[in-house]
Amino acid sequence: MASKNKPAAAQEKKRKTQDPKKDKSTGPAKAEITVILTEQQVSKFTKNAKVITAQELARQAGVKTSAANKYLKDAVTKGTIKRVGGYSGHWLYQVVSS
């Protein structure tokens, strides 16, 4: 009988939190989106650029910065692009001259 001293809003809130029918984990599954940058997309931007940044590459190619960053890291591993400067994740890259 202690509930008669509580405001109506508090009593309603308590009823909502005790409802066993409500399960928050039954929402729709999230879709996984994969974005791939191709050599052709990147070459349009890099052929005239002195330096390349992930942010600028993402803007030019119309993809997220994370996708551009992954592409640049993979290109450094392959040896087609080299890292020439920058700091703390904001790196500058150049195309390796053949």
N, CA, C and O of each residue as an XYZ file, in Angstrom:
392
protein
N       0.802     -1.190      0.000
C       0.000      0.000      0.000
C       0.851      1.263      0.000
O       0.325      2.367      0.134
N       2.131      1.108     -0.146
C       3.016      2.261     -0.171
C       2.892      3.005     -1.486
O       3.330      4.151     -1.580
N       2.303      2.383     -2.516
C       2.207      3.020     -3.821
C       1.203      4.167     -3.851
O       1.223      4.975     -4.779
N       0.312      4.255     -2.839
C      -0.661      5.342     -2.868
C      -0.020      6.697     -2.586
O      -0.622      7.732     -2.872
N       1.186      6.709     -2.031
C       1.893      7.959     -1.772
C       2.717      8.433     -2.980
O       3.145      9.586     -3.009
N       2.943      7.570     -3.971
C       3.738      7.923     -5.147
C       2.857      8.620     -6.174
O       1.667      8.319     -6.271
N       3.423      9.546     -6.941
C       2.667     10.207     -8.007
C       2.258      9.200     -9.091
O       2.866      8.138     -9.229
N       1.248      9.541     -9.831
C       0.720      8.649    -10.865
C       1.764      8.359    -11.939
O       1.819      7.241    -12.453
N       2.582      9.332    -12.284
C       3.607      9.127    -13.312
C       4.629      8.087    -12.863
O       5.080      7.279    -13.675
N       4.998      8.094    -11.594
C       5.957      7.132    -11.082
C       5.359      5.727    -11.084
O       6.059      4.756    -11.371
N       4.083      5.615    -10.769
C       3.423      4.317    -10.778
C       3.359      3.766    -12.201
O       3.563      2.571    -12.416
N       3.076      4.634    -13.172
C       3.009      4.220    -14.582
C       4.377      3.761    -15.073
O       4.482      2.767    -15.791
N       5.410      4.476    -14.691
C       6.769      4.130    -15.099
C       7.136      2.760    -14.549
O       7.758      1.958    -15.244
N       6.756      2.489    -13.308
C       7.067      1.208    -12.689
C       6.357      0.076    -13.424
O       6.934     -0.994    -13.614
N       5.112      0.301    -13.840
C       4.383     -0.717    -14.587
C       5.030     -0.991    -15.938
O       5.070     -2.136    -16.388
N       5.535      0.048    -16.584
C       6.169     -0.132    -17.895
C       7.458     -0.921    -17.784
O       7.741     -1.752    -18.647
N       8.241     -0.686    -16.754
C       9.513     -1.390    -16.623
C       9.327     -2.828    -16.196
O      10.222     -3.647    -16.407
N       8.195     -3.164    -15.604
C       7.953     -4.527    -15.156
C       7.224     -5.363    -16.196
O       6.938     -6.531    -15.934
N       6.914     -4.822    -17.351
C       6.154     -5.538    -18.376
C       7.039     -6.617    -19.008
O       7.986     -6.282    -19.718
N       6.752     -7.917    -18.765
C       7.602     -8.976    -19.310
C       7.415     -9.183    -20.809
O       8.258     -9.821    -21.439
N       6.355     -8.673    -21.393
C       6.101     -8.847    -22.821
C       7.068     -8.051    -23.676
O       7.330     -8.422    -24.820
N       7.598     -6.972    -23.146
C       8.484     -6.095    -23.917
C       9.893     -6.661    -23.909
O      10.533     -6.719    -22.859
N      10.379     -7.075    -25.064
C      11.747     -7.556    -25.206
C      12.452     -6.648    -26.203
O      12.047     -6.561    -27.362
N      13.483     -5.985    -25.765
C      14.152     -4.985    -26.605
C      15.034     -5.606    -27.679
O      15.463     -4.896    -28.589
N      15.317     -6.881    -27.611
C      16.214     -7.515    -28.562
C      15.503     -8.053    -29.804
O      16.138     -8.730    -30.612
N      14.226     -7.781    -29.984
C      13.481     -8.335    -31.113
C      13.392     -7.374    -32.292
O      12.534     -7.553    -33.156
N      14.245     -6.369    -32.351
C      14.229     -5.416    -33.451
C      14.747     -6.036    -34.734
O      15.276     -7.147    -34.718
N      14.599     -5.334    -35.838
C      15.077     -5.883    -37.115
C      16.601     -5.971    -37.132
O      17.286     -5.161    -36.508
N      17.115     -6.947    -37.842
C      18.557     -7.134    -37.960
C      19.145     -6.013    -38.802
O      18.527     -5.553    -39.762
N      20.337     -5.581    -38.437
C      20.994     -4.516    -39.190
C      21.677     -5.094    -40.427
O      22.279     -6.166    -40.376
N      21.574     -4.368    -41.532
C      22.181     -4.814    -42.777
C      23.650     -4.404    -42.810
O      24.021     -3.355    -42.282
N      24.463     -5.216    -43.419
C      25.874     -4.898    -43.575
C      26.086     -4.315    -44.961
O      25.661     -4.895    -45.961
N      26.743     -3.169    -45.016
C      26.972     -2.486    -46.284
C      28.459     -2.549    -46.602
O      29.293     -2.221    -45.758
N      28.785     -2.965    -47.798
C      30.169     -3.058    -48.216
C      30.405     -2.056    -49.341
O      29.667     -2.023    -50.325
N      31.445     -1.242    -49.179
C      31.800     -0.253    -50.191
C      33.195     -0.591    -50.691
O      34.118     -0.788    -49.900
N      33.340     -0.656    -51.997
C      34.625     -1.014    -52.590
C      35.052      0.093    -53.530
O      34.290      0.525    -54.395
N      36.283      0.547    -53.348
C      36.877      1.520    -54.270
C      37.670      0.751    -55.311
O      38.418     -0.167    -54.974
N      37.512      1.118    -56.560
C      38.262      0.454    -57.624
C      39.453      1.310    -58.031
O      39.507      2.507    -57.745
N      40.395      0.677    -58.697
C      41.583      1.391    -59.189
C      41.173      2.519    -60.137
O      41.787      3.586    -60.138
N      40.148      2.284    -60.933
C      39.696      3.286    -61.895
C      39.147      4.520    -61.179
O      39.439      5.643    -61.590
N      38.363      4.336    -60.125
C      37.823      5.471    -59.367
C      38.960      6.286    -58.756
O      38.945      7.517    -58.796
N      39.930      5.600    -58.197
C      41.028      6.281    -57.515
C      41.953      6.966    -58.514
O      42.443      8.062    -58.247
N      42.195      6.342    -59.650
C      43.127      6.916    -60.622
C      42.621      8.241    -61.183
O      43.431      9.093    -61.549
N      41.310      8.438    -61.260
C      40.760      9.717    -61.718
C      41.222     10.859    -60.820
O      41.534     11.951    -61.295
N      41.261     10.594    -59.529
C      41.644     11.621    -58.564
C      43.162     11.724    -58.411
O      43.702     12.827    -58.316
N      43.838     10.607    -58.388
C      45.264     10.609    -58.052
C      46.179     11.038    -59.190
O      47.315     11.438    -58.933
N      45.728     10.970    -60.430
C      46.640     11.272    -61.534
C      47.105     12.730    -61.545
O      48.201     13.012    -62.029
N      46.302     13.661    -61.025
C      46.690     15.069    -61.006
C      46.994     15.594    -59.603
O      47.328     16.768    -59.443
N      46.884     14.748    -58.602
C      47.076     15.205    -57.225
C      48.540     15.074    -56.813
O      49.187     14.067    -57.103
N      49.057     16.100    -56.135
C      50.417     16.024    -55.594
C      50.442     15.117    -54.384
O      51.323     14.267    -54.256
N      49.473     15.296    -53.491
C      49.322     14.414    -52.331
C      47.869     13.992    -52.223
O      46.972     14.649    -52.753
N      47.654     12.890    -51.530
C      46.320     12.323    -51.375
C      46.042     12.184    -49.882
O      46.903     11.735    -49.126
N      44.852     12.566    -49.464
C      44.411     12.292    -48.099
C      43.177     11.409    -48.172
O      42.469     11.395    -49.179
N      42.930     10.681    -47.108
C      41.752      9.808    -47.074
C      40.475     10.628    -47.168
O      39.510     10.216    -47.812
N      40.472     11.784    -46.528
C      39.279     12.624    -46.532
C      38.972     13.146    -47.938
O      37.821     13.143    -48.375
N      39.999     13.587    -48.627
C      39.801     14.112    -49.980
C      39.436     12.998    -50.959
O      38.585     13.189    -51.829
N      40.072     11.844    -50.821
C      39.744     10.705    -51.672
C      38.293     10.280    -51.460
O      37.589      9.963    -52.418
N      37.852     10.273    -50.210
C      36.460      9.906    -49.908
C      35.494     10.902    -50.524
O      34.460     10.512    -51.065
N      35.820     12.180    -50.446
C      34.952     13.208    -51.018
C      34.886     13.077    -52.528
O      33.801     13.153    -53.106
N      36.019     12.882    -53.175
C      36.073     12.779    -54.638
C      35.373     11.513    -55.146
O      34.687     11.546    -56.168
N      35.551     10.400    -54.429
C      34.989      9.126    -54.883
C      33.550      8.922    -54.415
O      32.858      8.030    -54.907
N      33.099      9.740    -53.474
C      31.735      9.617    -52.992
C      31.522      8.445    -52.050
O      30.451      7.839    -52.033
N      32.552      8.125    -51.262
C      32.448      7.040    -50.292
C      32.774      7.574    -48.902
O      33.152      8.736    -48.751
N      32.630      6.736    -47.902
C      32.966      7.132    -46.540
C      34.483      7.183    -46.373
O      35.231      6.534    -47.104
N      34.912      7.970    -45.395
C      36.338      8.120    -45.126
C      36.965      6.787    -44.726
O      38.117      6.521    -45.069
N      36.232      5.961    -44.016
C      36.768      4.663    -43.600
C      37.077      3.771    -44.802
O      38.060      3.031    -44.784
N      36.253      3.834    -45.839
C      36.501      3.041    -47.047
C      37.731      3.563    -47.779
O      38.535      2.777    -48.282
N      37.882      4.881    -47.842
C      39.054      5.465    -48.482
C      40.314      5.142    -47.692
O      41.358      4.853    -48.277
N      40.223      5.190    -46.365
C      41.358      4.868    -45.511
C      41.809      3.425    -45.719
O      43.006      3.153    -45.814
N      40.856      2.507    -45.789
C      41.180      1.099    -46.003
C      41.847      0.911    -47.361
O      42.817      0.163    -47.481
N      41.334      1.583    -48.375
C      41.941      1.471    -49.701
C      43.390      1.954    -49.670
O      44.281      1.294    -50.204
N      43.622      3.112    -49.041
C      44.973      3.665    -48.998
C      45.927      2.759    -48.227
O      47.073      2.583    -48.640
N      45.482      2.190    -47.130
C      46.335      1.272    -46.362
C      46.679      0.041    -47.176
O      47.816     -0.429    -47.140
N      45.702     -0.492    -47.916
C      45.957     -1.653    -48.769
C      46.919     -1.295    -49.901
O      47.775     -2.100    -50.270
N      46.778     -0.084    -50.453
C      47.660      0.358    -51.540
C      49.091      0.540    -51.042
O      50.041      0.274    -51.778
N      49.251      0.988    -49.805
C      50.596      1.111    -49.227
C      51.218     -0.274    -49.087
O      52.401     -0.458    -49.373
N      50.426     -1.242    -48.650
C      50.916     -2.613    -48.514
C      51.331     -3.187    -49.866
O      52.339     -3.888    -49.958
N      50.557     -2.894    -50.919
C      50.877     -3.371    -52.269
C      52.074     -2.635    -52.857
O      52.767     -3.173    -53.721
N      52.324     -1.412    -52.397
C      53.442     -0.637    -52.916
C      53.075      0.323    -54.029
O      53.967      0.888    -54.663
N      51.786      0.529    -54.290
C      51.378      1.453    -55.351
C      51.309      2.892    -54.855
O      51.378      3.833    -55.646
N      51.173      3.059    -53.545
C      51.112      4.389    -52.928
C      52.033      4.367    -51.719
O      52.168      3.344    -51.048
N      52.673      5.514    -51.443
C      53.516      5.586    -50.249
C      53.042      6.718    -49.343
O      52.510      7.726    -49.809
N      53.245      6.530    -48.039
C      52.869      7.542    -47.062
C      54.039      8.501    -46.909
O      55.166      8.081    -46.647
N      53.762      9.802    -47.075
C      54.847     10.785    -47.083
C      54.781     11.786    -45.940
O      55.717     12.567    -45.771
N      53.734     11.796    -45.164
C      53.659     12.748    -44.063
C      52.324     12.664    -43.362
O      51.543     11.735    -43.572
N      52.078     13.659    -42.523
C      50.826     13.706    -41.791
C      51.028     13.320    -40.347
O      52.158     13.153    -39.887
N      49.925     13.180    -39.633
C      49.989     12.862    -38.216
C      48.676     12.259    -37.750
O      47.623     12.572    -38.305
N      48.718     11.415    -36.757
C      47.574     10.923    -36.002
C      46.382     10.513    -36.867
O      45.256     10.930    -36.596
N      46.608      9.715    -37.890
C      45.507      9.243    -38.720
C      45.176     10.140    -39.892
O      44.398      9.746    -40.761
N      45.741     11.331    -39.943
C      45.524     12.249    -41.065
C      46.779     12.221    -41.934
O      47.531     13.193    -41.998
N      46.984     11.102    -42.592
C      48.217     10.890    -43.335
C      48.126     11.452    -44.747
O      47.043     11.588    -45.317
N      49.288     11.773    -45.290
C      49.419     12.226    -46.673
C      50.077     11.114    -47.477
O      51.045     10.497    -47.032
N      49.543     10.871    -48.653
C      50.047      9.791    -49.503
C      50.417     10.353    -50.865
O      49.896     11.382    -51.292
N      51.327      9.658    -51.539
C      51.700      9.978    -52.929
C      51.716      8.683    -53.723
O      52.007      7.608    -53.198
N      51.392      8.820    -55.016
C      51.467      7.668    -55.906
C      52.922      7.385    -56.191
O      53.698      8.304    -56.453
N      53.306      6.103    -56.140
C      54.674      5.707    -56.426
C      54.904      5.795    -57.929
O      54.158      5.203    -58.708
N      55.931      6.531    -58.338
C      56.255      6.688    -59.763
C      56.825      5.396    -60.304
O      57.683      4.776    -59.676
N      56.353      4.993    -61.459
C      56.831      3.760    -62.070
C      57.954      4.030    -63.035
O      58.481      3.099    -63.644
